[in-house]
Amino acid sequence: MEKTATFIKRASININQLDSIKIGDFLSDEYGKSGKVCEIEKINRSGEFHYYFKLSKSGTILIIL
């Protein structure tokens, strides 16, 4: 069975959806970046939530809420 990528659209995503993403999931964003999540970093800074999803071979997707 082939996994499909979870699509992240920054304008309509919420914290619950971001918290449900785990290491090993496939992600893609509206800018064309996609890949398998190999590391997740969550930072709460000054009332903002920063989510860093490091992708294997594709860089990082940053989401700030």
N, C-alpha and C positions, 0 to 999 in steps of 0.2 A: 504494500500500500504506500503510495507516494504522499508525502506531506505537502500541504500548500502553505505558502507564506502568509503570515499575519500582516495585514496592511495597516500601516500607521499613518493617519492623517492628523497633523498637529492641531488643526482648528477644531476637531471634533472628538478628540480622545480625552478620557478621564483617568483619574488615579486608579480606579478599580481595574480598568483594562490594562494599564501599565504594570500593575502589581501581579497580574495573572500571567505575564510573560516570564518564562523560565529559561535557564541555560539549555541549549539544544534546540530551542524553537527557531523557526525560520521567520525573519522579518523583512519587510520591504517598506519604503516610505515613498512619499509623493515626488521625491527628487530622483528616484531611480536607484537609490542605494539599497542593496539587499544582501542577505547572507544568513548564516547560522550564528546564533548568539553563543559566544564563548565566555563572556564575562558581563556582569551587571553591577553597576554602582549607583546607589541612590543617596542623594544628599539633600537635606533640608536646610536651606540657607535663607535667612531673612524673610521667612514666610513663603518662599518659593521652593518647589520641589524640582530637583534636577535629576533626570534619569539618563544614565550613560549606558548604552547597549553596544558593547564591543563585538564586532562581527568578524568572523574568520575571513581573512583575505580581503575585506571590503571596508575597513575603517570602523568608524563609530557613528551611531545615531544618537543625537542629543535631543532630549525633550525637556522643556522647561514649562512648568505649570505654576 
